[in-house]
Amino acid sequence: MPLRVSAISFLNPAPLLYNFEHEPTASTLRAHYEIHYTTPANCARELHTGVADLGLIPIAELTPDLAIVPGCTIASLQEVRSILLLVKNPGHLPTAEALRNVRTIATDSASRSSTAYAHILFERFLQTRPAFMQHAADAIEMLARSDAALLIGDPALLARENRLQIEAQLETIQPETPLLWLDLAALWRQHTGLPWVAAVWAVRPESLPLAGLTPGQLEADLTASRDAGRAHIPDLVREWVPRLPVAPETIHTYLTRNIHYSLDDNCVRAIELFRSLAAELRILPAMPQLNLLPRAITG
């Protein structure tokens, strides 16, 4: 029985999935893995409900019964570009002051983690409590109703690509209202000194024997796919240019400089801090210890 894999249909995981989508490895991997694509939030939902066995899920969706597969992640060491906080700044205030004046935030519901990061930014680091409201990922409509907008994934990249048009549209409905274009990963780094981590591979450990996989083989397959993806970035850029209307150079930079794909010690510490702060603010349930796959299997 192949491992049922729930993956994210965004640009950023493309290198992680390279071997699963390209020959000669894709045919071989299909003996053990069956992949389908969805949103980050739905990825987690499928994993929690048992519809999927392995998922690339937001770190806000980790639970003690799911094991993190070591090796791979979607993270950023500086700016990520695809988690975009747009803040109206009619008073032309410095960034920190403009952020403290935010009372309402429209959020894209695609990722629970990004919304939790925003809660932590405002409630822990800025000591304010703005109201969060879910909204479809449309920058102008979000800003027409709120002081700020949080865009996630490909919609954030597209917004950056169309910055002049967005600012011109906002000017027609709210004159003399400049926008701050802020990178949520950079703000997290500024306040913590740690990487921003979005997602990890998480598995239901009991599903591995049914798929004929050991923990070591799962980690090896996922890591090899990531390494192959990083070695074929020009190919991925060519594949994604027709799918995402942004410049090829933007896609290349995003995959090589904005996204960090290795789950190193600093990324683990960042996840631990994120979960600790989110629990302290009662945004997410407490999770005292991360459940890494070898530990989950061997006890």
C-alpha positions as CSV (number, residue, x, y, z in Angstrom):
1,M,0.0,0.0,0.0
2,P,1.7,3.2,-1.1
3,L,2.2,6.0,1.4
4,R,-0.5,8.6,0.7
5,V,1.3,12.0,0.4
6,S,-0.4,15.3,0.7
7,A,1.8,18.1,-0.8
8,I,1.5,21.8,-1.3
9,S,0.6,23.3,-4.7
10,F,2.9,26.3,-4.4
11,L,6.2,27.2,-5.9
12,N,8.3,26.9,-2.7
13,P,8.1,23.1,-2.3
14,A,9.1,22.4,-6.0
15,P,12.7,21.4,-5.2
16,L,11.5,19.0,-2.4
17,L,9.3,17.1,-4.8
18,Y,11.7,17.0,-7.8
19,N,12.3,13.2,-7.8
20,F,8.6,12.5,-7.3
21,E,7.7,14.5,-10.4
22,H,10.6,13.7,-12.8
23,E,12.0,10.5,-14.3
24,P,13.8,8.3,-13.9
25,T,13.1,8.4,-10.2
26,A,9.3,9.1,-10.3
27,S,8.3,5.7,-11.6
28,T,10.4,4.0,-9.0
29,L,9.0,6.1,-6.1
30,R,5.4,5.4,-7.2
31,A,5.9,1.9,-5.8
32,H,5.9,3.5,-2.3
33,Y,4.3,6.9,-2.6
34,E,1.1,8.3,-4.0
35,I,1.0,12.1,-4.2
36,H,-1.7,14.6,-4.5
37,Y,-1.6,18.4,-4.2
38,T,-3.6,20.9,-2.1
39,T,-3.2,24.0,0.2
40,P,-1.0,24.0,3.3
41,A,-4.0,24.1,5.6
42,N,-5.7,21.2,3.8
43,C,-2.5,19.2,3.8
44,A,-2.6,19.2,7.5
45,R,-6.3,18.4,7.6
46,E,-5.8,15.3,5.5
47,L,-2.9,14.2,7.7
48,H,-4.9,14.7,10.9
49,T,-7.9,12.8,9.6
50,G,-6.0,9.9,8.2
51,V,-6.8,10.7,4.5
52,A,-3.0,11.2,4.1
53,D,0.0,9.4,5.7
54,L,2.7,12.0,4.9
55,G,2.2,15.7,4.5
56,L,4.2,18.8,4.0
57,I,2.4,20.7,6.7
58,P,2.6,24.1,8.4
59,I,4.4,23.9,11.7
60,A,1.3,25.3,13.5
61,E,-0.4,22.0,12.5
62,L,2.1,19.7,14.2
63,T,0.7,17.4,16.9
64,P,2.3,14.9,19.2
65,D,1.0,11.9,17.2
66,L,2.7,13.2,14.0
67,A,6.4,12.7,13.6
68,I,8.7,15.3,11.9
69,V,10.8,13.7,9.2
70,P,14.4,15.0,9.7
71,G,16.3,16.6,6.8
72,C,13.9,18.8,4.9
73,T,11.9,22.0,5.6
74,I,10.6,25.1,4.0
75,A,12.2,28.0,5.8
76,S,14.0,31.3,5.2
77,L,17.2,32.7,6.7
78,Q,16.4,36.4,5.9
79,E,13.6,37.5,3.6
80,V,11.2,34.9,2.3
81,R,9.2,37.3,-0.1
82,S,6.2,34.9,-0.1
83,I,4.8,36.0,3.3
84,L,3.8,39.6,2.8
85,L,2.4,42.0,5.3
86,L,0.9,45.1,3.7
87,V,0.2,47.9,6.1
88,K,-1.6,51.1,5.3
89,N,0.4,54.1,6.6
90,P,-1.6,57.3,6.1
91,G,0.4,59.1,8.7
92,H,3.8,58.3,7.0
93,L,5.0,56.8,10.4
94,P,8.1,54.8,11.0
95,T,7.5,51.1,10.5
96,A,7.3,50.1,14.2
97,E,4.9,52.9,15.0
98,A,2.7,52.1,11.9
99,L,2.6,48.5,13.0
100,R,1.4,49.5,16.5
101,N,-1.4,51.5,15.0
102,V,-2.8,48.5,13.1
103,R,-6.2,47.5,14.5
104,T,-7.5,45.1,11.8
105,I,-5.7,42.6,9.6
106,A,-7.2,40.6,6.7
107,T,-5.5,37.3,6.4
108,D,-5.3,34.7,3.7
109,S,-6.5,31.4,5.2
110,A,-4.1,29.3,3.2
111,S,-1.7,28.8,6.1
112,R,-2.4,28.7,9.8
113,S,1.3,29.1,10.6
114,S,1.7,32.4,8.9
115,T,-1.3,33.8,10.7
116,A,0.1,32.5,14.0
117,Y,3.4,34.3,13.2
118,A,1.5,37.5,12.7
119,H,-0.3,37.1,16.0
120,I,3.1,36.6,17.7
121,L,4.6,39.7,16.0
122,F,1.8,41.9,17.2
123,E,0.9,40.4,20.5
124,R,4.3,39.4,21.9
125,F,6.8,41.8,20.1
126,L,4.6,44.9,19.6
127,Q,2.2,44.4,22.6
128,T,-0.9,45.1,20.6
129,R,-4.0,42.9,19.8
130,P,-5.4,43.7,16.4
131,A,-8.5,41.8,15.1
132,F,-7.8,39.1,12.5
133,M,-10.3,38.4,9.8
134,Q,-10.1,35.8,7.1
135,H,-10.4,36.9,3.5
136,A,-9.7,35.7,0.0
137,A,-6.2,36.5,-1.2
138,D,-6.9,39.9,-3.0
139,A,-4.7,42.7,-1.8
140,I,-7.0,45.6,-2.8
141,E,-10.2,44.0,-1.3
142,M,-8.3,43.1,1.9
143,L,-6.9,46.6,2.3
144,A,-10.3,48.3,1.5
145,R,-11.7,46.6,4.7
146,S,-8.7,46.5,7.0
147,D,-5.6,48.3,8.2
148,A,-3.3,45.6,7.0
149,A,-3.3,42.5,4.8
150,L,-1.4,39.2,5.1
151,L,-0.7,37.4,1.8
152,I,0.8,33.9,1.7
153,G,2.6,31.9,-1.0
154,D,2.2,32.5,-4.7
155,P,-0.4,35.4,-4.2
156,A,2.3,37.2,-2.2
157,L,4.9,36.8,-4.9
158,L,2.3,38.0,-7.5
159,A,1.5,41.0,-5.3
160,R,5.2,42.0,-5.2
161,E,5.4,41.6,-9.0
162,N,2.4,43.9,-9.4
163,R,3.3,46.4,-6.7
164,L,2.9,49.6,-8.8
165,Q,-0.6,48.5,-9.9
166,I,-1.7,47.6,-6.4
167,E,-0.5,51.0,-5.0
168,A,-2.2,52.8,-7.9
169,Q,-5.5,51.0,-7.3
170,L,-5.4,51.7,-3.6
171,E,-4.8,55.4,-4.3
172,T,-8.1,55.5,-6.3
173,I,-10.1,54.3,-3.3
174,Q,-8.0,55.6,-0.4
175,P,-6.0,58.6,-1.6
176,E,-2.7,59.5,0.2
177,T,-2.5,56.2,1.9
178,P,1.0,54.8,1.3
179,L,1.7,51.1,1.9
180,L,4.4,49.4,3.9
181,W,5.6,46.2,2.1
182,L,6.9,44.1,5.0
183,D,8.4,40.6,4.9
184,L,7.1,38.6,7.9
185,A,10.1,36.3,7.9
186,A,12.4,39.2,8.1
187,L,10.4,40.6,11.0
188,W,10.6,37.3,12.8
189,R,14.3,37.2,12.3
190,Q,14.7,40.8,13.5
191,H,12.9,39.9,16.8
192,T,14.3,36.4,17.5
193,G,17.6,36.0,15.5
194,L,16.3,32.7,14.3
195,P,15.2,31.4,10.9
196,W,11.6,31.6,9.9
197,V,10.2,28.1,9.4
198,A,7.0,27.5,7.4
199,A,6.6,23.8,7.0
200,V,8.1,20.3,7.5
201,W,7.4,16.8,6.3
202,A,5.3,15.1,9.0
203,V,4.3,11.4,8.9
204,R,1.9,9.1,10.7
205,P,4.5,6.6,11.9
206,E,2.2,3.7,12.0
207,S,1.7,4.0,8.2
208,L,5.4,3.3,7.3
209,P,5.3,-0.6,7.7
210,L,2.2,-0.8,5.5
211,A,4.1,1.0,2.7
212,G,7.1,-1.2,3.1
213,L,9.2,1.8,4.3
214,T,11.6,2.3,7.2
215,P,12.1,5.7,8.8
216,G,15.6,5.8,7.3
217,Q,14.4,5.1,3.8
218,L,11.7,7.7,4.1
219,E,14.2,10.3,5.2
220,A,16.7,9.2,2.5
221,D,14.0,9.4,-0.3
222,L,12.9,12.9,0.8
223,T,16.4,14.2,1.2
224,A,17.5,12.8,-2.2
225,S,14.5,14.5,-3.8
226,R,15.4,17.8,-2.2
227,D,19.0,17.5,-3.3
228,A,18.0,16.7,-6.9
229,G,15.7,19.7,-6.9
230,R,18.4,22.0,-5.8
231,A,20.7,20.6,-8.5
232,H,18.0,21.3,-11.2
233,I,16.9,24.8,-10.3
234,P,17.1,26.1,-13.9
235,D,14.8,23.3,-15.0
236,L,12.3,24.2,-12.3
237,V,12.4,27.8,-13.3
238,R,11.5,26.8,-16.9
239,E,8.7,24.7,-15.7
240,W,7.2,27.3,-13.4
241,V,7.4,30.4,-15.7
242,P,4.2,29.3,-17.6
243,R,2.5,28.6,-14.3
244,L,3.3,31.8,-12.3
245,P,3.4,35.2,-14.1
246,V,6.5,36.5,-12.5
247,A,10.0,37.0,-14.0
248,P,12.2,34.0,-14.4
249,E,14.9,35.8,-12.4
250,T,12.5,36.2,-9.5
251,I,11.7,32.5,-9.4
252,H,15.4,31.6,-9.5
253,T,16.2,34.0,-6.7
254,Y,13.3,32.7,-4.7
255,L,14.3,29.1,-4.9
256,T,18.0,29.7,-4.4
257,R,18.2,32.6,-1.9
258,N,14.8,33.2,-0.3
259,I,13.9,29.6,0.6
260,H,16.1,27.4,2.9
261,Y,15.4,23.7,2.5
262,S,17.5,22.1,5.3
263,L,16.0,21.3,8.7
264,D,19.1,22.2,10.7
265,D,19.5,22.9,14.4
266,N,18.6,26.6,14.1
267,C,15.4,25.7,12.3
268,V,14.5,23.2,15.0
269,R,15.1,25.9,17.7
270,A,12.9,28.3,15.7
271,I,10.1,25.8,15.6
272,E,10.4,25.2,19.3
273,L,10.3,29.0,20.0
274,F,7.4,29.5,17.7
275,R,5.3,26.8,19.3
276,S,6.3,28.0,22.8
277,L,5.3,31.6,22.1
278,A,2.1,30.5,20.3
279,A,1.1,28.4,23.3
280,E,2.0,31.2,25.8
281,L,-0.4,33.5,23.8
282,R,-3.0,30.7,23.6
283,I,-2.9,30.8,19.8
284,L,-1.9,27.1,19.5
285,P,-2.0,24.2,21.9
286,A,1.2,23.6,24.0
287,M,3.7,21.1,22.4
288,P,6.5,20.7,25.0
289,Q,8.7,18.6,22.8
290,L,9.0,18.1,19.0
291,N,8.4,14.6,17.9
292,L,11.2,13.7,15.5
293,L,10.8,10.5,13.4
294,P,13.6,8.3,14.7
295,R,12.6,9.0,18.3
296,A,8.9,8.3,17.5
297,I,9.7,4.9,15.9
298,T,12.4,3.6,18.3
299,G,11.1,5.1,21.5
